[in-house]
Amino acid sequence: MSLSVSRRLAAVTAFAVAGLFASAAPAALAAPTAVAAAPTPPDIPLANVKAHLAQLSTIAANNGGNRAHGRAGYKASIDYVKGKLDAAGFTTTLQTFTSSGATGYNLIADWPGGDPNSVLMAGSHLDSVTSGAGINDNGSGSAAVLETALAVSRAGLQPTKHLRFGWWGAEELGLIGSKYYVNNLPAAEKAKVSGYLNFDMIGSPNPGYFVYDDDPTIEQTFKNYYTGLGIPTEIETEGDGRSDHAPFKSAGIPVGGLFSGADYTKTAAQAQKWGGTSGQAFDRCYHSSCDSLTNINDTALDRNSDAVAYAIWTLGAATPVPPGPSFENTADVNIPDSPAAAVSSPITVSGVTGNAPATTKVDVNIVHTYRGDLVVDLLAPDGTVYNLHNRSGGSADNLVQTYTVNASSEVANGVWKLRVKDSAAQDVGYINSWKITF
């Protein structure tokens, strides 16, 4: 992880699941069609991931004790990863750049097949700092991404999306490699990247389980995985803006990822729910010579490696769910400036049998000068509130988004409402339209 620090100022979106990865929906009221089930994500063998870490450790030991940019250990690390991917059937590209007077390398690996206009990408930085081998930072993420890519090959996976993997150079000098990749990607190619998943430090010895909260669909995918394990997660803030997802995010590409903690201190509450030692850093060897093979928590590395594969299999499948009937309200509703009360736009649903589905879709089109002020909720006919948007998005204007809501406990028929409140002064807007699809 890079040394530079950037803090989030916008509030966190709570439980909002956007449909950014879904294929274009068929017309409302279309008859459902059969959809093939997505392949089951594999269990990534911990032993395989640790074998990659052992190789990176040996490479560092044979090359001055580190794998830093411009050093022989970094190039040897790139060559190791590339050799594994070439043998597994990937198309690899070695991208070169110059930083601090030395040649740097990014490695890009494409898996054949999938929609070339919808690319799901996962990556990690492969360089260490000069003071050590960088086994947690970031051998852990690099090894997990590599083993997930090899699992794609073993499975002969043919996802809906085109899969691409990246290993970045000179991250520790300020995200140099990933910035170079994104900045040199033509605009038409950037538009094809439907999401980038970043994995930087996922085996910390006193681990936490942190999920990036940037793109709601990616965020919810990781949360779903950990919910299945019965493990609570927290929003990742320590590394916000400090790792290789930042250039992708700046380019408008949806991003997400996992993190197990660096030099922040684990609280008593975090130790209570995750185990480990409170009052101690998540990684006491962060950017130090002791970031070696002994600086890894096997349980965290195993869980997070499986989560990498879960996300690739789940988001890469992008299996479309045929919708049921849709209902829309196109009447404009003015949103008064704070501190005025919330406003709502109703839709009366009728003729739908039974309860709403777990994949109820809510399309929102709000014209507003500062969407970071807005709190947007879906209200079921019985008054149950489902939060869609909670003051995220910063200073950007307008809110045009699709959310997926598990409303399976609600009877479909009745009056549903979109409720919007402006929570801070000096901005104006209106609900342009919204639609609910069962």
C-alpha positions, 0 to 999 in steps of 0.5 A: 500500500502506498504511503500517501493518505487521502480521507473520504469526506462523503458519507457511506451508502448503506445497503444500496445495491446498484445494478451496474453489472446487470445486462440490459433488462428485457422490456417490462411484462416480457415472459421470463426465459430460462437462464443458466445457473452461474458456475459455483465459485471454487475454494481457493487452496490456501496451500497454493496461495502460500506457495506463491508467497514462498516464491516471492519470499525467495525472490526477495532473498535472492535479490537484496531482500526486497521486490521494490520498483527498479530492483531486480527482485521486482522484475523477477516477481513479474517474470514468476507471475507471467510464467504461471499465467502463460502456462495457464493459457492467458494472453499476457502483456508486459507494460513498461513505464519509467519512474524515478529514473528506473524502468517499471513494469505492469503485467496484464493478463486476459482470459480468452472469451467473454464480452469484450465490451464488458470487462471485469478486472481484478488487480494488485500491486506486486512491488514491495518497499525497499525495506523488506520482502513485502509478503503481506504488502502486497504479496498477499493480494498478488498471490490471491489474484494469481491463484484465482486466475489459475483457478479460472484456467483450471475450471475452463471458466467461460463467464459472460464478462471478459476477465482481465487481471493486473499486477501493478508496479511502483505502487509504493511510489504513489500508484505509478503503475496503475495510473500509467495503465489507466491514463494510457487506456483509450477512452473507448477501452475505459468505457468497456471496463465494467468494474475493477476489484483491488486487493492490497494487504489481505493477510494481515497478522492481526486482521480485520475484514474491511470492504471498500464502499465505492461501488454498491454492487461490488461492495454487496457482493463481498458482503454477501460472501462474508455474511455466508461465513457469519463474519461481520465486515466494516467499511474500509477507510484506512487505505482509501485513495492509497491503493491502485483502485484510485486511478480507476475510480478517478476515471469513472470506473466502478471499483471495490475490494478487500483489505485486512488492515495496515498500521491502524490500531485494532479496537477492543470492539474489533477484537471482540468480533474478529479475534486478535489483539486490541490495542495493536496494529493490524500489521505491526510489520507494515512497510518494515523488514519483518513483513516476511512469511511469518507476517501472515494470518492464514485464516484471513488469507484463506477467507479473502482468497476465497472472496476474490474468487467468489467475486470474479465468479459472481460478477463475471457471470452477470447472469440477467434475471428476467424481470416481472412487470414494471410500474413507473411514476414520471410526475415531477416532484420538487425536493425542497431545500433542507431543513424542509421535510422529505417528499415522496412519489407514489406508485400503485402496484396491482395485478402482481401475485404474491410477494415482491421478489428478492431482486426487486429493481428500483430505477431512480432518476433525480435531478439535483445540484448536489446528490451528496445531500440526498437521502433516498428510501423505498417505502413498502406498502406496509411502511417498511423502509429500504434505504437506497442512497444515504448522502454519498457521491460527494459534490456530483450532481443528479442521481440516476441509478438502479438499485436491487432490493430484497423485498421478498417479505413484502406483498407486491400489491399496494402503494410503494413510495420513493421518499427523498430528503435534502439533508443540507442547505443550498441545493435544489432539485426534483424527482424526475421519475422512478420505476419499480420492477418485480 
